[in-house]
């Protein structure tokens, strides 16, 4: 497959493979110089919890590398059209920004914005920014790398990204959340519970058959165990706990 050029520096991006939800793999394009990731279609949402953890560790491994500022404009590596700036609400709180192709080829997301999207980074409140501004005047935007004078602005004046920090508590919670999700996703079926569900279901069917016999109703052919149907019963039982 032809290498993908970075939307910012135009150099070839590194291709890394991660697990995809349900089945298969996702091949992401990463530029460590610009600290950005190119996602085709909806690849960000298709990463498994384990894939998110693996990508987070990869970002942390390259955290100290020198970052060059993003160019303006950013262009789509598929069609070379200018990317459009977008803003969205993260599932676990805060807002994150990205740059997307109008032709729906994909989107470019910086490392920092990916970590906001996945809950590793926390957005500061107005009170927290004001307190920080009394001690620190200018910070670097996690979205585009531009300097932000937080004594005057509560968001980046260039890309409008909110002021965020890598909160140890947020990281710890996110790691625990994704680790638990990955264990649950990759765990083999509990056949003992499944067998119990089948037994309970068959007992209920036997009871219904006896009632039919008492009423003189005609009986259908031999009952066949449906593992999917039994699995639904098991899921319903566990969900009610």
C-alpha positions as CSV (number, residue, x, y, z in Angstrom):
1,X,0.0,0.0,0.0
2,X,1.3,3.5,-0.9
3,X,2.5,5.5,2.1
4,X,0.3,8.3,3.3
5,X,1.8,11.8,3.4
6,X,1.3,13.9,6.5
7,X,-1.4,16.6,6.1
8,X,1.0,19.1,7.7
9,X,4.7,18.4,6.8
10,X,3.8,16.3,3.7
11,X,6.4,13.7,4.7
12,X,5.6,10.0,4.7
13,X,3.7,8.9,7.8
14,X,4.5,5.7,9.7
15,X,2.0,3.0,9.4
16,X,1.0,1.0,12.5
17,X,-1.5,-1.8,12.9
18,X,-4.1,-2.0,15.7
19,X,-7.0,-4.3,16.5
20,X,-10.4,-3.4,15.0
21,X,-13.7,-3.8,16.9
22,X,-15.5,-7.1,16.1
23,X,-12.8,-8.4,13.8
24,X,-9.8,-7.5,11.6
25,X,-7.2,-4.8,11.9
26,X,-6.8,-1.1,11.4
27,X,-3.7,0.5,9.8
28,X,-3.2,4.0,11.1
29,X,-0.9,6.6,9.7
30,X,1.2,8.5,12.3
31,X,3.5,11.5,12.0
32,X,5.7,11.8,15.1
33,X,7.3,15.1,13.9
34,X,3.8,16.8,13.8
35,X,2.4,14.6,16.5
36,X,-0.7,13.8,14.4
37,X,-2.7,10.7,13.3
38,X,-4.6,10.3,10.1
39,X,-7.8,8.3,10.5
40,X,-9.6,7.0,7.4
41,X,-13.4,7.0,7.7
42,X,-14.4,6.1,11.2
43,X,-11.2,4.3,12.3
44,X,-10.9,6.2,15.6
45,X,-14.3,4.8,16.8
46,X,-13.4,1.3,15.5
47,X,-10.3,0.8,17.7
48,X,-10.6,-1.8,20.4
49,X,-10.0,-0.8,24.0
50,X,-6.6,-2.6,23.7
51,X,-5.9,-0.7,20.5
52,X,-6.5,2.6,22.3
53,X,-4.2,1.6,25.1
54,X,-1.5,0.5,22.6
55,X,-1.8,3.8,20.7
56,X,-1.7,5.8,24.0
57,X,1.5,4.0,25.0
58,X,3.0,4.7,21.6
59,X,2.2,8.4,22.0
60,X,3.8,8.5,25.4
61,X,6.9,6.8,24.0
62,X,7.4,9.7,21.6
63,X,6.2,12.4,23.9
64,X,9.6,14.0,24.4
65,X,10.4,14.2,20.7
66,X,10.6,17.7,19.2
67,X,7.4,18.8,17.6
68,X,7.2,21.1,14.6
69,X,4.2,23.5,14.3
70,X,1.3,22.5,12.1
71,X,1.1,24.2,8.7
72,X,-1.8,26.2,7.5
73,X,-3.6,24.9,5.6
74,X,-3.6,21.2,6.3
75,X,-4.4,19.1,3.2
76,X,-6.0,15.7,2.7
77,X,-3.4,13.1,1.9
78,X,-6.0,11.4,-0.4
79,X,-7.3,14.3,-2.6
80,X,-5.1,17.2,-1.5
81,X,-8.1,19.4,-0.6
82,X,-7.9,21.7,2.3
83,X,-9.0,20.1,5.6
84,X,-11.9,21.7,7.4
85,X,-11.5,22.4,11.2
86,X,-14.1,20.6,13.3
87,X,-15.0,20.5,17.0
88,X,-16.8,17.7,18.9
89,X,-17.7,16.7,22.4
90,X,-15.7,13.9,24.0
91,X,-17.6,11.0,25.4
92,X,-15.9,11.3,28.8
93,X,-16.1,15.1,29.0
94,X,-14.5,18.1,27.4
95,X,-14.2,19.1,23.7
96,X,-11.7,18.0,21.1
97,X,-10.9,19.3,17.6
98,X,-9.7,17.8,14.4
99,X,-9.4,18.6,10.7
100,X,-11.6,16.6,8.3
101,X,-11.8,16.1,4.5
102,X,-15.0,17.4,2.9
103,X,-14.8,14.4,0.5
104,X,-15.1,12.1,3.6
105,X,-11.6,10.6,3.1
106,X,-10.8,10.9,6.8
107,X,-9.6,13.3,9.4
108,X,-6.3,14.5,11.0
109,X,-6.1,14.5,14.8
110,X,-3.1,15.6,16.9
111,X,-1.9,13.3,19.7
112,X,-3.3,15.7,22.4
113,X,-6.7,15.9,20.8
114,X,-6.9,12.1,20.5
115,X,-6.1,11.8,24.2
116,X,-8.9,14.3,25.0
117,X,-11.3,12.3,22.8
118,X,-10.5,9.1,24.6
119,X,-10.6,10.6,28.1
120,X,-6.9,10.7,29.0
121,X,-6.8,14.5,29.2
122,X,-9.0,16.8,31.2
123,X,-10.3,20.2,30.1
124,X,-9.6,23.0,32.7
125,X,-12.4,25.0,34.2
126,X,-12.5,28.8,34.0
127,X,-11.5,29.0,37.7
128,X,-8.6,26.6,37.2
129,X,-7.4,28.6,34.2
130,X,-7.6,31.9,36.1
131,X,-5.6,30.3,39.0
132,X,-3.0,29.0,36.6
133,X,-2.8,32.4,34.8
134,X,-1.7,34.1,38.0
135,X,1.4,31.9,38.0
136,X,1.9,31.0,34.3
137,X,1.2,33.6,31.6
138,X,1.6,31.7,28.3
139,X,1.0,28.0,27.5
140,X,1.3,26.0,24.4
141,X,-2.0,24.9,22.7
142,X,-2.4,21.1,22.7
143,X,-4.4,21.4,19.5
144,X,-2.1,23.2,17.1
145,X,1.0,24.1,19.2
146,X,0.4,27.9,19.1
147,X,1.2,30.0,22.2
148,X,-1.9,31.0,24.2
149,X,-1.9,33.9,26.7
150,X,-4.3,32.4,29.3
151,X,-4.3,35.8,31.1
152,X,-6.5,37.0,28.2
153,X,-7.8,33.8,26.5
154,X,-9.5,30.7,27.8
155,X,-9.0,28.9,24.4
156,X,-6.5,29.0,21.6
157,X,-7.2,32.0,19.4
158,X,-5.8,30.1,16.4
159,X,-7.7,26.8,16.5
160,X,-10.2,27.5,19.3
161,X,-9.0,24.4,21.2
162,X,-9.8,24.5,25.0
163,X,-7.0,24.6,27.6
164,X,-6.3,21.1,28.7
165,X,-3.9,19.2,31.0
166,X,-2.8,15.6,31.3
167,X,-4.4,14.9,34.6
168,X,-2.9,11.9,36.4
169,X,-6.3,11.0,37.8
170,X,-7.9,11.2,34.4
171,X,-5.2,9.0,32.9
172,X,-5.6,6.5,35.7
173,X,-9.4,6.3,35.2
174,X,-9.0,6.0,31.5
175,X,-6.4,3.3,31.7
176,X,-8.6,1.3,34.1
177,X,-11.7,1.8,31.9
178,X,-10.0,0.6,28.8
179,X,-8.2,-2.3,30.5
180,X,-11.5,-3.6,31.9
181,X,-13.2,-3.2,28.6
182,X,-10.4,-5.1,26.8
183,X,-10.5,-7.9,29.3
184,X,-14.3,-8.2,28.9
185,X,-14.0,-8.0,25.1
186,X,-11.3,-10.7,24.8
187,X,-12.5,-13.0,27.5
188,X,-13.8,-16.4,26.3
189,X,-17.5,-17.3,26.8
190,X,-18.4,-18.6,30.2
191,X,-19.6,-22.0,29.1
192,X,-20.7,-23.0,32.6
193,X,-23.1,-20.0,32.7
194,X,-24.2,-20.8,29.2
195,X,-24.9,-24.4,30.2
196,X,-27.0,-23.2,33.2
197,X,-29.0,-20.9,30.9
198,X,-29.7,-23.8,28.5
199,X,-30.7,-26.1,31.4
200,X,-33.1,-23.4,32.8
201,X,-34.6,-22.9,29.3
202,X,-35.0,-26.6,28.7
203,X,-36.7,-27.0,32.0
204,X,-39.2,-24.3,31.1
205,X,-39.8,-25.9,27.7
206,X,-40.4,-29.3,29.4
207,X,-42.9,-27.7,31.7
208,X,-44.7,-26.2,28.7
209,X,-44.7,-29.6,26.9
210,X,-46.3,-31.3,30.0
211,X,-49.0,-28.7,30.1
212,X,-49.7,-29.3,26.4
213,X,-49.9,-33.1,27.0
214,X,-52.4,-32.5,29.8
215,X,-54.5,-30.4,27.5
216,X,-54.3,-32.9,24.7
217,X,-52.6,-30.4,22.3
218,X,-50.4,-31.8,19.5
219,X,-46.7,-31.8,20.1
220,X,-44.1,-30.4,17.7
221,X,-41.0,-32.4,16.7
222,X,-38.0,-32.8,19.0
223,X,-36.7,-29.5,20.5
224,X,-33.3,-28.4,19.4
225,X,-31.0,-26.3,21.6
226,X,-30.4,-22.9,20.0
227,X,-27.1,-21.5,21.3
228,X,-27.9,-18.0,20.1
229,X,-31.3,-18.1,21.8
230,X,-29.7,-19.5,25.0
231,X,-27.0,-16.8,24.8
232,X,-29.7,-14.1,24.7
233,X,-31.2,-15.7,27.8
234,X,-27.9,-15.7,29.5
235,X,-27.2,-12.1,28.7
236,X,-30.6,-11.1,30.0
237,X,-30.0,-12.9,33.2
238,X,-26.6,-11.3,33.7
239,X,-27.9,-7.8,32.8
240,X,-30.5,-8.0,35.5
241,X,-27.9,-8.7,38.2
